[in-house]
Amino acid sequence: PGPGPGPGEGSIFTVLLPLEQGTPAADGPGTAQPQPATRGCVLVALTGYGQAADRERALQAGFDRHLVKPVDICELAHYLASLG
């Protein structure tokens, strides 16, 4: 069997993967590159870097959303609700 439907394509749930940016062991932008393991997942950059250039870099790297720590729980809840 092939991969299941992606977000918005009749999937039962969406996988949310928060990925830390700027760590030597797991570089977020490298992880966000298209890979079979993350197909259909929502990738969220979770970082302490909050400048406009940081946000743009994360989105260009393939993240669906860029959140700055500490995460505003209302912003996160609104984003999750928008995923349907």
mmCIF file of the N, C-alpha and C atoms, coordinates in Angstrom:
data_MODEL
# 
_entry.id   MODEL 
# 
loop_
_atom_site.group_PDB 
_atom_site.id 
_atom_site.type_symbol 
_atom_site.label_atom_id 
_atom_site.label_alt_id 
_atom_site.label_comp_id 
_atom_site.label_asym_id 
_atom_site.label_entity_id 
_atom_site.label_seq_id 
_atom_site.pdbx_PDB_ins_code 
_atom_site.Cartn_x 
_atom_site.Cartn_y 
_atom_site.Cartn_z 
_atom_site.occupancy 
_atom_site.B_iso_or_equiv 
_atom_site.pdbx_formal_charge 
_atom_site.auth_seq_id 
_atom_site.auth_comp_id 
_atom_site.auth_asym_id 
_atom_site.auth_atom_id 
_atom_site.pdbx_PDB_model_num 
ATOM 1   N N  . PRO A 1 1  ? 0.831  -1.202 0.000  1.00 0.00 ? 1  PRO A N  1 
ATOM 2   C CA . PRO A 1 1  ? 0.000  0.000  0.000  1.00 0.00 ? 1  PRO A CA 1 
ATOM 3   C C  . PRO A 1 1  ? 0.864  1.250  0.000  1.00 0.00 ? 1  PRO A C  1 
ATOM 4   N N  . GLY A 1 2  ? 0.410  2.249  -0.701 1.00 0.00 ? 2  GLY A N  1 
ATOM 5   C CA . GLY A 1 2  ? 1.125  3.519  -0.777 1.00 0.00 ? 2  GLY A CA 1 
ATOM 6   C C  . GLY A 1 2  ? 0.832  4.387  0.417  1.00 0.00 ? 2  GLY A C  1 
ATOM 7   N N  . PRO A 1 3  ? 1.441  5.572  0.441  1.00 0.00 ? 3  PRO A N  1 
ATOM 8   C CA . PRO A 1 3  ? 1.198  6.499  1.559  1.00 0.00 ? 3  PRO A CA 1 
ATOM 9   C C  . PRO A 1 3  ? -0.255 6.956  1.579  1.00 0.00 ? 3  PRO A C  1 
ATOM 10  N N  . GLY A 1 4  ? -0.736 7.253  2.753  1.00 0.00 ? 4  GLY A N  1 
ATOM 11  C CA . GLY A 1 4  ? -2.112 7.707  2.913  1.00 0.00 ? 4  GLY A CA 1 
ATOM 12  C C  . GLY A 1 4  ? -2.291 9.123  2.412  1.00 0.00 ? 4  GLY A C  1 
ATOM 13  N N  . PRO A 1 5  ? -3.523 9.600  2.476  1.00 0.00 ? 5  PRO A N  1 
ATOM 14  C CA . PRO A 1 5  ? -3.798 10.959 2.014  1.00 0.00 ? 5  PRO A CA 1 
ATOM 15  C C  . PRO A 1 5  ? -3.093 11.998 2.865  1.00 0.00 ? 5  PRO A C  1 
ATOM 16  N N  . GLY A 1 6  ? -2.773 13.117 2.260  1.00 0.00 ? 6  GLY A N  1 
ATOM 17  C CA . GLY A 1 6  ? -2.131 14.211 2.972  1.00 0.00 ? 6  GLY A CA 1 
ATOM 18  C C  . GLY A 1 6  ? -3.157 15.094 3.650  1.00 0.00 ? 6  GLY A C  1 
ATOM 19  N N  . PRO A 1 7  ? -2.703 16.134 4.341  1.00 0.00 ? 7  PRO A N  1 
ATOM 20  C CA . PRO A 1 7  ? -3.621 17.057 5.003  1.00 0.00 ? 7  PRO A CA 1 
ATOM 21  C C  . PRO A 1 7  ? -4.629 17.625 4.013  1.00 0.00 ? 7  PRO A C  1 
ATOM 22  N N  . GLY A 1 8  ? -5.874 17.644 4.416  1.00 0.00 ? 8  GLY A N  1 
ATOM 23  C CA . GLY A 1 8  ? -6.919 18.189 3.562  1.00 0.00 ? 8  GLY A CA 1 
ATOM 24  C C  . GLY A 1 8  ? -7.367 17.237 2.473  1.00 0.00 ? 8  GLY A C  1 
ATOM 25  N N  . GLU A 1 9  ? -6.872 16.000 2.468  1.00 0.00 ? 9  GLU A N  1 
ATOM 26  C CA . GLU A 1 9  ? -7.230 15.032 1.444  1.00 0.00 ? 9  GLU A CA 1 
ATOM 27  C C  . GLU A 1 9  ? -7.950 13.843 2.058  1.00 0.00 ? 9  GLU A C  1 
ATOM 28  N N  . GLY A 1 10 ? -8.804 14.105 3.024  1.00 0.00 ? 10 GLY A N  1 
ATOM 29  C CA . GLY A 1 10 ? -9.573 13.041 3.628  1.00 0.00 ? 10 GLY A CA 1 
ATOM 30  C C  . GLY A 1 10 ? -8.843 12.280 4.720  1.00 0.00 ? 10 GLY A C  1 
ATOM 31  N N  . SER A 1 11 ? -7.733 12.791 5.195  1.00 0.00 ? 11 SER A N  1 
ATOM 32  C CA . SER A 1 11 ? -7.009 12.101 6.254  1.00 0.00 ? 11 SER A CA 1 
ATOM 33  C C  . SER A 1 11 ? -7.778 12.205 7.566  1.00 0.00 ? 11 SER A C  1 
ATOM 34  N N  . ILE A 1 12 ? -7.601 11.214 8.407  1.00 0.00 ? 12 ILE A N  1 
ATOM 35  C CA . ILE A 1 12 ? -8.283 11.191 9.692  1.00 0.00 ? 12 ILE A CA 1 
ATOM 36  C C  . ILE A 1 12 ? -7.658 12.203 10.646 1.00 0.00 ? 12 ILE A C  1 
ATOM 37  N N  . PHE A 1 13 ? -6.354 12.335 10.591 1.00 0.00 ? 13 PHE A N  1 
ATOM 38  C CA . PHE A 1 13 ? -5.665 13.300 11.440 1.00 0.00 ? 13 PHE A CA 1 
ATOM 39  C C  . PHE A 1 13 ? -4.433 13.809 10.724 1.00 0.00 ? 13 PHE A C  1 
ATOM 40  N N  . THR A 1 14 ? -3.914 14.887 11.227 1.00 0.00 ? 14 THR A N  1 
ATOM 41  C CA . THR A 1 14 ? -2.695 15.482 10.693 1.00 0.00 ? 14 THR A CA 1 
ATOM 42  C C  . THR A 1 14 ? -1.577 15.267 11.693 1.00 0.00 ? 14 THR A C  1 
ATOM 43  N N  . VAL A 1 15 ? -0.429 14.874 11.202 1.00 0.00 ? 15 VAL A N  1 
ATOM 44  C CA . VAL A 1 15 ? 0.730  14.717 12.074 1.00 0.00 ? 15 VAL A CA 1 
ATOM 45  C C  . VAL A 1 15 ? 1.433  16.060 12.152 1.00 0.00 ? 15 VAL A C  1 
ATOM 46  N N  . LEU A 1 16 ? 1.620  16.542 13.343 1.00 0.00 ? 16 LEU A N  1 
ATOM 47  C CA . LEU A 1 16 ? 2.306  17.805 13.572 1.00 0.00 ? 16 LEU A CA 1 
ATOM 48  C C  . LEU A 1 16 ? 3.695  17.484 14.096 1.00 0.00 ? 16 LEU A C  1 
ATOM 49  N N  . LEU A 1 17 ? 4.709  17.904 13.352 1.00 0.00 ? 17 LEU A N  1 
ATOM 50  C CA . LEU A 1 17 ? 6.088  17.647 13.756 1.00 0.00 ? 17 LEU A CA 1 
ATOM 51  C C  . LEU A 1 17 ? 6.769  18.957 14.126 1.00 0.00 ? 17 LEU A C  1 
ATOM 52  N N  . PRO A 1 18 ? 6.867  19.266 15.422 1.00 0.00 ? 18 PRO A N  1 
ATOM 53  C CA . PRO A 1 18 ? 7.626  20.460 15.792 1.00 0.00 ? 18 PRO A CA 1 
ATOM 54  C C  . PRO A 1 18 ? 9.115  20.155 15.711 1.00 0.00 ? 18 PRO A C  1 
ATOM 55  N N  . LEU A 1 19 ? 9.851  20.964 14.990 1.00 0.00 ? 19 LEU A N  1 
ATOM 56  C CA . LEU A 1 19 ? 11.275 20.735 14.795 1.00 0.00 ? 19 LEU A CA 1 
ATOM 57  C C  . LEU A 1 19 ? 12.070 21.948 15.257 1.00 0.00 ? 19 LEU A C  1 
ATOM 58  N N  . GLU A 1 20 ? 13.031 21.697 16.092 1.00 0.00 ? 20 GLU A N  1 
ATOM 59  C CA . GLU A 1 20 ? 13.890 22.761 16.612 1.00 0.00 ? 20 GLU A CA 1 
ATOM 60  C C  . GLU A 1 20 ? 14.841 23.230 15.521 1.00 0.00 ? 20 GLU A C  1 
ATOM 61  N N  . GLN A 1 21 ? 14.978 24.529 15.384 1.00 0.00 ? 21 GLN A N  1 
ATOM 62  C CA . GLN A 1 21 ? 15.948 25.093 14.450 1.00 0.00 ? 21 GLN A CA 1 
ATOM 63  C C  . GLN A 1 21 ? 17.218 25.435 15.203 1.00 0.00 ? 21 GLN A C  1 
ATOM 64  N N  . GLY A 1 22 ? 18.348 25.285 14.529 1.00 0.00 ? 22 GLY A N  1 
ATOM 65  C CA . GLY A 1 22 ? 19.615 25.747 15.077 1.00 0.00 ? 22 GLY A CA 1 
ATOM 66  C C  . GLY A 1 22 ? 20.292 24.806 16.046 1.00 0.00 ? 22 GLY A C  1 
ATOM 67  N N  . THR A 1 23 ? 19.930 23.527 16.036 1.00 0.00 ? 23 THR A N  1 
ATOM 68  C CA . THR A 1 23 ? 20.633 22.578 16.885 1.00 0.00 ? 23 THR A CA 1 
ATOM 69  C C  . THR A 1 23 ? 21.594 21.758 16.035 1.00 0.00 ? 23 THR A C  1 
ATOM 70  N N  . PRO A 1 24 ? 22.780 21.478 16.547 1.00 0.00 ? 24 PRO A N  1 
ATOM 71  C CA . PRO A 1 24 ? 23.763 20.738 15.749 1.00 0.00 ? 24 PRO A CA 1 
ATOM 72  C C  . PRO A 1 24 ? 23.297 19.325 15.387 1.00 0.00 ? 24 PRO A C  1 
ATOM 73  N N  . ALA A 1 25 ? 22.578 18.658 16.289 1.00 0.00 ? 25 ALA A N  1 
ATOM 74  C CA . ALA A 1 25 ? 22.192 17.260 16.054 1.00 0.00 ? 25 ALA A CA 1 
ATOM 75  C C  . ALA A 1 25 ? 21.065 17.109 15.045 1.00 0.00 ? 25 ALA A C  1 
ATOM 76  N N  . ALA A 1 26 ? 20.151 18.044 15.006 1.00 0.00 ? 26 ALA A N  1 
ATOM 77  C CA . ALA A 1 26 ? 18.999 17.930 14.107 1.00 0.00 ? 26 ALA A CA 1 
ATOM 78  C C  . ALA A 1 26 ? 18.662 19.308 13.572 1.00 0.00 ? 26 ALA A C  1 
ATOM 79  N N  . ASP A 1 27 ? 19.272 19.665 12.479 1.00 0.00 ? 27 ASP A N  1 
ATOM 80  C CA . ASP A 1 27 ? 19.039 20.972 11.893 1.00 0.00 ? 27 ASP A CA 1 
ATOM 81  C C  . ASP A 1 27 ? 17.656 21.020 11.267 1.00 0.00 ? 27 ASP A C  1 
ATOM 82  N N  . GLY A 1 28 ? 16.799 21.870 11.773 1.00 0.00 ? 28 GLY A N  1 
ATOM 83  C CA . GLY A 1 28 ? 15.423 21.966 11.288 1.00 0.00 ? 28 GLY A CA 1 
ATOM 84  C C  . GLY A 1 28 ? 15.299 22.174 9.795  1.00 0.00 ? 28 GLY A C  1 
ATOM 85  N N  . PRO A 1 29 ? 15.956 23.191 9.218  1.00 0.00 ? 29 PRO A N  1 
ATOM 86  C CA . PRO A 1 29 ? 15.806 23.414 7.779  1.00 0.00 ? 29 PRO A CA 1 
ATOM 87  C C  . PRO A 1 29 ? 16.200 22.201 6.939  1.00 0.00 ? 29 PRO A C  1 
ATOM 88  N N  . GLY A 1 30 ? 17.206 21.451 7.359  1.00 0.00 ? 30 GLY A N  1 
ATOM 89  C CA . GLY A 1 30 ? 17.568 20.244 6.624  1.00 0.00 ? 30 GLY A CA 1 
ATOM 90  C C  . GLY A 1 30 ? 16.502 19.174 6.741  1.00 0.00 ? 30 GLY A C  1 
ATOM 91  N N  . THR A 1 31 ? 15.881 19.088 7.903  1.00 0.00 ? 31 THR A N  1 
ATOM 92  C CA . THR A 1 31 ? 14.841 18.102 8.141  1.00 0.00 ? 31 THR A CA 1 
ATOM 93  C C  . THR A 1 31 ? 13.581 18.410 7.351  1.00 0.00 ? 31 THR A C  1 
ATOM 94  N N  . ALA A 1 32 ? 13.330 19.667 7.057  1.00 0.00 ? 32 ALA A N  1 
ATOM 95  C CA . ALA A 1 32 ? 12.100 20.059 6.370  1.00 0.00 ? 32 ALA A CA 1 
ATOM 96  C C  . ALA A 1 32 ? 12.141 19.775 4.877  1.00 0.00 ? 32 ALA A C  1 
ATOM 97  N N  . GLN A 1 33 ? 13.277 19.395 4.347  1.00 0.00 ? 33 GLN A N  1 
ATOM 98  C CA . GLN A 1 33 ? 13.350 19.087 2.924  1.00 0.00 ? 33 GLN A CA 1 
ATOM 99  C C  . GLN A 1 33 ? 12.440 17.898 2.624  1.00 0.00 ? 33 GLN A C  1 
ATOM 100 N N  . PRO A 1 34 ? 11.810 17.890 1.451  1.00 0.00 ? 34 PRO A N  1 
ATOM 101 C CA . PRO A 1 34 ? 10.878 16.804 1.121  1.00 0.00 ? 34 PRO A CA 1 
ATOM 102 C C  . PRO A 1 34 ? 11.526 15.429 1.278  1.00 0.00 ? 34 PRO A C  1 
ATOM 103 N N  . GLN A 1 35 ? 10.853 14.577 2.048  1.00 0.00 ? 35 GLN A N  1 
ATOM 104 C CA . GLN A 1 35 ? 11.302 13.220 2.288  1.00 0.00 ? 35 GLN A CA 1 
ATOM 105 C C  . GLN A 1 35 ? 10.074 12.323 2.371  1.00 0.00 ? 35 GLN A C  1 
ATOM 106 N N  . PRO A 1 36 ? 10.200 11.074 1.983  1.00 0.00 ? 36 PRO A N  1 
ATOM 107 C CA . PRO A 1 36 ? 9.053  10.168 2.085  1.00 0.00 ? 36 PRO A CA 1 
ATOM 108 C C  . PRO A 1 36 ? 8.478  10.096 3.503  1.00 0.00 ? 36 PRO A C  1 
ATOM 109 N N  . ALA A 1 37 ? 9.339  10.155 4.509  1.00 0.00 ? 37 ALA A N  1 
ATOM 110 C CA . ALA A 1 37 ? 8.883  10.026 5.895  1.00 0.00 ? 37 ALA A CA 1 
ATOM 111 C C  . ALA A 1 37 ? 8.017  11.197 6.345  1.00 0.00 ? 37 ALA A C  1 
ATOM 112 N N  . THR A 1 38 ? 8.161  12.357 5.719  1.00 0.00 ? 38 THR A N  1 
ATOM 113 C CA . THR A 1 38 ? 7.388  13.522 6.151  1.00 0.00 ? 38 THR A CA 1 
ATOM 114 C C  . THR A 1 38 ? 6.281  13.897 5.156  1.00 0.00 ? 38 THR A C  1 
ATOM 115 N N  . ARG A 1 39 ? 6.090  13.083 4.133  1.00 0.00 ? 39 ARG A N  1 
ATOM 116 C CA . ARG A 1 39 ? 5.036  13.373 3.155  1.00 0.00 ? 39 ARG A CA 1 
ATOM 117 C C  . ARG A 1 39 ? 3.680  13.372 3.859  1.00 0.00 ? 39 ARG A C  1 
ATOM 118 N N  . GLY A 1 40 ? 2.920  14.424 3.661  1.00 0.00 ? 40 GLY A N  1 
ATOM 119 C CA . GLY A 1 40 ? 1.605  14.535 4.271  1.00 0.00 ? 40 GLY A CA 1 
ATOM 120 C C  . GLY A 1 40 ? 1.618  15.058 5.695  1.00 0.00 ? 40 GLY A C  1 
ATOM 121 N N  . CYS A 1 41 ? 2.805  15.329 6.233  1.00 0.00 ? 41 CYS A N  1 
ATOM 122 C CA . CYS A 1 41 ? 2.898  15.861 7.591  1.00 0.00 ? 41 CYS A CA 1 
ATOM 123 C C  . CYS A 1 41 ? 2.911  17.386 7.562  1.00 0.00 ? 41 CYS A C  1 
ATOM 124 N N  . VAL A 1 42 ? 2.465  17.967 8.637  1.00 0.00 ? 42 VAL A N  1 
ATOM 125 C CA . VAL A 1 42 ? 2.568  19.407 8.820  1.00 0.00 ? 42 VAL A CA 1 
ATOM 126 C C  . VAL A 1 42 ? 3.841  19.645 9.604  1.00 0.00 ? 42 VAL A C  1 
ATOM 127 N N  . LEU A 1 43 ? 4.760  20.403 9.021  1.00 0.00 ? 43 LEU A N  1 
ATOM 128 C CA . LEU A 1 43 ? 6.049  20.661 9.662  1.00 0.00 ? 43 LEU A CA 1 
ATOM 129 C C  . LEU A 1 43 ? 6.052  22.055 10.279 1.00 0.00 ? 43 LEU A C  1 
ATOM 130 N N  . VAL A 1 44 ? 6.295  22.116 11.566 1.00 0.00 ? 44 VAL A N  1 
ATOM 131 C CA . VAL A 1 44 ? 6.297  23.375 12.291 1.00 0.00 ? 44 VAL A CA 1 
ATOM 132 C C  . VAL A 1 44 ? 7.687  23.622 12.868 1.00 0.00 ? 44 VAL A C  1 
ATOM 133 N N  . ALA A 1 45 ? 8.284  24.739 12.505 1.00 0.00 ? 45 ALA A N  1 
ATOM 134 C CA . ALA A 1 45 ? 9.573  25.128 13.077 1.00 0.00 ? 45 ALA A CA 1 
ATOM 135 C C  . ALA A 1 45 ? 9.316  25.706 14.459 1.00 0.00 ? 45 ALA A C  1 
ATOM 136 N N  . LEU A 1 46 ? 9.938  25.139 15.449 1.00 0.00 ? 46 LEU A N  1 
ATOM 137 C CA . LEU A 1 46 ? 9.818  25.597 16.828 1.00 0.00 ? 46 LEU A CA 1 
ATOM 138 C C  . LEU A 1 46 ? 11.191 26.114 17.227 1.00 0.00 ? 46 LEU A C  1 
ATOM 139 N N  . THR A 1 47 ? 11.303 27.412 17.416 1.00 0.00 ? 47 THR A N  1 
ATOM 140 C CA . THR A 1 47 ? 12.624 28.014 17.546 1.00 0.00 ? 47 THR A CA 1 
ATOM 141 C C  . THR A 1 47 ? 12.635 29.225 18.467 1.00 0.00 ? 47 THR A C  1 
ATOM 142 N N  . GLY A 1 48 ? 13.816 29.580 18.877 1.00 0.00 ? 48 GLY A N  1 
ATOM 143 C CA . GLY A 1 48 ? 14.022 30.810 19.636 1.00 0.00 ? 48 GLY A CA 1 
ATOM 144 C C  . GLY A 1 48 ? 14.356 31.974 18.723 1.00 0.00 ? 48 GLY A C  1 
ATOM 145 N N  . TYR A 1 49 ? 14.507 31.692 17.430 1.00 0.00 ? 49 TYR A N  1 
ATOM 146 C CA . TYR A 1 49 ? 14.841 32.722 16.449 1.00 0.00 ? 49 TYR A CA 1 
ATOM 147 C C  . TYR A 1 49 ? 13.554 33.318 15.887 1.00 0.00 ? 49 TYR A C  1 
ATOM 148 N N  . GLY A 1 50 ? 13.328 34.617 16.128 1.00 0.00 ? 50 GLY A N  1 
ATOM 149 C CA . GLY A 1 50 ? 12.054 35.207 15.760 1.00 0.00 ? 50 GLY A CA 1 
ATOM 150 C C  . GLY A 1 50 ? 12.102 36.384 14.808 1.00 0.00 ? 50 GLY A C  1 
ATOM 151 N N  . GLN A 1 51 ? 13.250 36.633 14.206 1.00 0.00 ? 51 GLN A N  1 
ATOM 152 C CA . GLN A 1 51 ? 13.342 37.742 13.253 1.00 0.00 ? 51 GLN A CA 1 
ATOM 153 C C  . GLN A 1 51 ? 12.632 37.368 11.951 1.00 0.00 ? 51 GLN A C  1 
ATOM 154 N N  . ALA A 1 52 ? 12.252 38.370 11.173 1.00 0.00 ? 52 ALA A N  1 
ATOM 155 C CA . ALA A 1 52 ? 11.570 38.138 9.901  1.00 0.00 ? 52 ALA A CA 1 
ATOM 156 C C  . ALA A 1 52 ? 12.408 37.242 8.981  1.00 0.00 ? 52 ALA A C  1 
ATOM 157 N N  . ALA A 1 53 ? 13.722 37.435 8.973  1.00 0.00 ? 53 ALA A N  1 
ATOM 158 C CA . ALA A 1 53 ? 14.599 36.613 8.126  1.00 0.00 ? 53 ALA A CA 1 
ATOM 159 C C  . ALA A 1 53 ? 14.589 35.153 8.579  1.00 0.00 ? 53 ALA A C  1 
ATOM 160 N N  . ASP A 1 54 ? 14.475 34.908 9.886  1.00 0.00 ? 54 ASP A N  1 
ATOM 161 C CA . ASP A 1 54 ? 14.409 33.544 10.401 1.00 0.00 ? 54 ASP A CA 1 
ATOM 162 C C  . ASP A 1 54 ? 13.123 32.860 9.952  1.00 0.00 ? 54 ASP A C  1 
ATOM 163 N N  . ARG A 1 55 ? 12.025 33.605 10.032 1.00 0.00 ? 55 ARG A N  1 
ATOM 164 C CA . ARG A 1 55 ? 10.729 33.069 9.607  1.00 0.00 ? 55 ARG A CA 1 
ATOM 165 C C  . ARG A 1 55 ? 10.760 32.743 8.114  1.00 0.00 ? 55 ARG A C  1 
ATOM 166 N N  . GLU A 1 56 ? 11.290 33.651 7.324  1.00 0.00 ? 56 GLU A N  1 
ATOM 167 C CA . GLU A 1 56 ? 11.358 33.447 5.877  1.00 0.00 ? 56 GLU A CA 1 
ATOM 168 C C  . GLU A 1 56 ? 12.231 32.234 5.549  1.00 0.00 ? 56 GLU A C  1 
ATOM 169 N N  . ARG A 1 57 ? 13.352 32.094 6.243  1.00 0.00 ? 57 ARG A N  1 
ATOM 170 C CA . ARG A 1 57 ? 14.244 30.963 6.016  1.00 0.00 ? 57 ARG A CA 1 
ATOM 171 C C  . ARG A 1 57 ? 13.544 29.639 6.309  1.00 0.00 ? 57 ARG A C  1 
ATOM 172 N N  . ALA A 1 58 ? 12.785 29.603 7.390  1.00 0.00 ? 58 ALA A N  1 
ATOM 173 C CA . ALA A 1 58 ? 12.056 28.378 7.750  1.00 0.00 ? 58 ALA A CA 1 
ATOM 174 C C  . ALA A 1 58 ? 11.010 28.031 6.697  1.00 0.00 ? 58 ALA A C  1 
ATOM 175 N N  . LEU A 1 59 ? 10.259 29.019 6.244  1.00 0.00 ? 59 LEU A N  1 
ATOM 176 C CA . LEU A 1 59 ? 9.225  28.767 5.238  1.00 0.00 ? 59 LEU A CA 1 
ATOM 177 C C  . LEU A 1 59 ? 9.840  28.344 3.913  1.00 0.00 ? 59 LEU A C  1 
ATOM 178 N N  . GLN A 1 60 ? 10.943 28.973 3.536  1.00 0.00 ? 60 GLN A N  1 
ATOM 179 C CA . GLN A 1 60 ? 11.631 28.591 2.297  1.00 0.00 ? 60 GLN A CA 1 
ATOM 180 C C  . GLN A 1 60 ? 12.221 27.191 2.395  1.00 0.00 ? 60 GLN A C  1 
ATOM 181 N N  . ALA A 1 61 ? 12.580 26.766 3.602  1.00 0.00 ? 61 ALA A N  1 
ATOM 182 C CA . ALA A 1 61 ? 13.156 25.434 3.797  1.00 0.00 ? 61 ALA A CA 1 
ATOM 183 C C  . ALA A 1 61 ? 12.101 24.333 3.709  1.00 0.00 ? 61 ALA A C  1 
ATOM 184 N N  . GLY A 1 62 ? 10.823 24.714 3.752  1.00 0.00 ? 62 GLY A N  1 
ATOM 185 C CA . GLY A 1 62 ? 9.775  23.716 3.621  1.00 0.00 ? 62 GLY A CA 1 
ATOM 186 C C  . GLY A 1 62 ? 8.846  23.577 4.810  1.00 0.00 ? 62 GLY A C  1 
ATOM 187 N N  . PHE A 1 63 ? 9.073  24.387 5.847  1.00 0.00 ? 63 PHE A N  1 
ATOM 188 C CA . PHE A 1 63 ? 8.162  24.341 6.986  1.00 0.00 ? 63 PHE A CA 1 
ATOM 189 C C  . PHE A 1 63 ? 6.824  24.968 6.609  1.00 0.00 ? 63 PHE A C  1 
ATOM 190 N N  . ASP A 1 64 ? 5.757  24.452 7.219  1.00 0.00 ? 64 ASP A N  1 
ATOM 191 C CA . ASP A 1 64 ? 4.422  25.001 6.989  1.00 0.00 ? 64 ASP A CA 1 
ATOM 192 C C  . ASP A 1 64 ? 4.135  26.181 7.905  1.00 0.00 ? 64 ASP A C  1 
ATOM 193 N N  . ARG A 1 65 ? 4.809  26.213 9.034  1.00 0.00 ? 65 ARG A N  1 
ATOM 194 C CA . ARG A 1 65 ? 4.578  27.272 10.026 1.00 0.00 ? 65 ARG A CA 1 
ATOM 195 C C  . ARG A 1 65 ? 5.854  27.490 10.825 1.00 0.00 ? 65 ARG A C  1 
ATOM 196 N N  . HIS A 1 66 ? 6.045  28.710 11.301 1.00 0.00 ? 66 HIS A N  1 
ATOM 197 C CA . HIS A 1 66 ? 7.206  29.086 12.100 1.00 0.00 ? 66 HIS A CA 1 
ATOM 198 C C  . HIS A 1 66 ? 6.693  29.637 13.418 1.00 0.00 ? 66 HIS A C  1 
ATOM 199 N N  . LEU A 1 67 ? 7.023  28.981 14.532 1.00 0.00 ? 67 LEU A N  1 
ATOM 200 C CA . LEU A 1 67 ? 6.602  29.432 15.853 1.00 0.00 ? 67 LEU A CA 1 
ATOM 201 C C  . LEU A 1 67 ? 7.828  29.726 16.705 1.00 0.00 ? 67 LEU A C  1 
ATOM 202 N N  . VAL A 1 68 ? 7.751  30.818 17.456 1.00 0.00 ? 68 VAL A N  1 
ATOM 203 C CA . VAL A 1 68 ? 8.862  31.233 18.315 1.00 0.00 ? 68 VAL A CA 1 
ATOM 204 C C  . VAL A 1 68 ? 8.553  30.834 19.754 1.00 0.00 ? 68 VAL A C  1 
ATOM 205 N N  . LYS A 1 69 ? 9.567  30.263 20.425 1.00 0.00 ? 69 LYS A N  1 
ATOM 206 C CA . LYS A 1 69 ? 9.421  29.884 21.833 1.00 0.00 ? 69 LYS A CA 1 
ATOM 207 C C  . LYS A 1 69 ? 9.493  31.123 22.712 1.00 0.00 ? 69 LYS A C  1 
ATOM 208 N N  . PRO A 1 70 ? 8.778  31.179 23.790 1.00 0.00 ? 70 PRO A N  1 
ATOM 209 C CA . PRO A 1 70 ? 7.749  30.214 24.166 1.00 0.00 ? 70 PRO A CA 1 
ATOM 210 C C  . PRO A 1 70 ? 6.535  30.358 23.261 1.00 0.00 ? 70 PRO A C  1 
ATOM 211 N N  . VAL A 1 71 ? 5.957  29.240 22.892 1.00 0.00 ? 71 VAL A N  1 
ATOM 212 C CA . VAL A 1 71 ? 4.838  29.235 21.954 1.00 0.00 ? 71 VAL A CA 1 
ATOM 213 C C  . VAL A 1 71 ? 3.592  29.799 22.615 1.00 0.00 ? 71 VAL A C  1 
ATOM 214 N N  . ASP A 1 72 ? 2.943  30.696 21.912 1.00 0.00 ? 72 ASP A N  1 
ATOM 215 C CA . ASP A 1 72 ? 1.660  31.241 22.357 1.00 0.00 ? 72 ASP A CA 1 
ATOM 216 C C  . ASP A 1 72 ? 0.615  30.152 22.122 1.00 0.00 ? 72 ASP A C  1 
ATOM 217 N N  . ILE A 1 73 ? 0.063  29.592 23.190 1.00 0.00 ? 73 ILE A N  1 
ATOM 218 C CA . ILE A 1 73 ? -0.851 28.458 23.084 1.00 0.00 ? 73 ILE A CA 1 
ATOM 219 C C  . ILE A 1 73 ? -2.103 28.812 22.281 1.00 0.00 ? 73 ILE A C  1 
ATOM 220 N N  . CYS A 1 74 ? -2.545 30.060 22.355 1.00 0.00 ? 74 CYS A N  1 
ATOM 221 C CA . CYS A 1 74 ? -3.715 30.479 21.576 1.00 0.00 ? 74 CYS A CA 1 
ATOM 222 C C  . CYS A 1 74 ? -3.387 30.484 20.083 1.00 0.00 ? 74 CYS A C  1 
ATOM 223 N N  . GLU A 1 75 ? -2.189 30.945 19.733 1.00 0.00 ? 75 GLU A N  1 
ATOM 224 C CA . GLU A 1 75 ? -1.763 30.932 18.336 1.00 0.00 ? 75 GLU A CA 1 
ATOM 225 C C  . GLU A 1 75 ? -1.671 29.502 17.816 1.00 0.00 ? 75 GLU A C  1 
ATOM 226 N N  . LEU A 1 76 ? -1.107 28.612 18.634 1.00 0.00 ? 76 LEU A N  1 
ATOM 227 C CA . LEU A 1 76 ? -0.986 27.214 18.237 1.00 0.00 ? 76 LEU A CA 1 
ATOM 228 C C  . LEU A 1 76 ? -2.362 26.576 18.075 1.00 0.00 ? 76 LEU A C  1 
ATOM 229 N N  . ALA A 1 77 ? -3.265 26.823 19.015 1.00 0.00 ? 77 ALA A N  1 
ATOM 230 C CA . ALA A 1 77 ? -4.613 26.257 18.936 1.00 0.00 ? 77 ALA A CA 1 
ATOM 231 C C  . ALA A 1 77 ? -5.342 26.764 17.693 1.00 0.00 ? 77 ALA A C  1 
ATOM 232 N N  . HIS A 1 78 ? -5.199 28.045 17.382 1.00 0.00 ? 78 HIS A N  1 
ATOM 233 C CA . HIS A 1 78 ? -5.832 28.611 16.194 1.00 0.00 ? 78 HIS A CA 1 
ATOM 234 C C  . HIS A 1 78 ? -5.264 27.974 14.932 1.00 0.00 ? 78 HIS A C  1 
ATOM 235 N N  . TYR A 1 79 ? -3.951 27.777 14.893 1.00 0.00 ? 79 TYR A N  1 
ATOM 236 C CA . TYR A 1 79 ? -3.316 27.155 13.730 1.00 0.00 ? 79 TYR A CA 1 
ATOM 237 C C  . TYR A 1 79 ? -3.799 25.715 13.564 1.00 0.00 ? 79 TYR A C  1 
ATOM 238 N N  . LEU A 1 80 ? -3.837 24.961 14.664 1.00 0.00 ? 80 LEU A N  1 
ATOM 239 C CA . LEU A 1 80 ? -4.292 23.569 14.590 1.00 0.00 ? 80 LEU A CA 1 
ATOM 240 C C  . LEU A 1 80 ? -5.751 23.496 14.116 1.00 0.00 ? 80 LEU A C  1 
ATOM 241 N N  . ALA A 1 81 ? -6.579 24.401 14.612 1.00 0.00 ? 81 ALA A N  1 
ATOM 242 C CA . ALA A 1 81 ? -7.970 24.429 14.188 1.00 0.00 ? 81 ALA A CA 1 
ATOM 243 C C  . ALA A 1 81 ? -8.093 24.737 12.700 1.00 0.00 ? 81 ALA A C  1 
ATOM 244 N N  . SER A 1 82 ? -7.185 25.554 12.181 1.00 0.00 ? 82 SER A N  1 
ATOM 245 C CA . SER A 1 82 ? -7.245 25.925 10.758 1.00 0.00 ? 82 SER A CA 1 
ATOM 246 C C  . SER A 1 82 ? -6.884 24.760 9.849  1.00 0.00 ? 82 SER A C  1 
ATOM 247 N N  . LEU A 1 83 ? -6.248 23.725 10.399 1.00 0.00 ? 83 LEU A N  1 
ATOM 248 C CA . LEU A 1 83 ? -5.865 22.562 9.596  1.00 0.00 ? 83 LEU A CA 1 
ATOM 249 C C  . LEU A 1 83 ? -7.054 21.684 9.254  1.00 0.00 ? 83 LEU A C  1 
ATOM 250 N N  . GLY A 1 84 ? -8.152 21.896 9.987  1.00 0.00 ? 84 GLY A N  1 
ATOM 251 C CA . GLY A 1 84 ? -9.384 21.151 9.698  1.00 0.00 ? 84 GLY A CA 1 
ATOM 252 C C  . GLY A 1 84 ? -9.379 19.827 10.323 1.00 0.00 ? 84 GLY A C  1 
# 
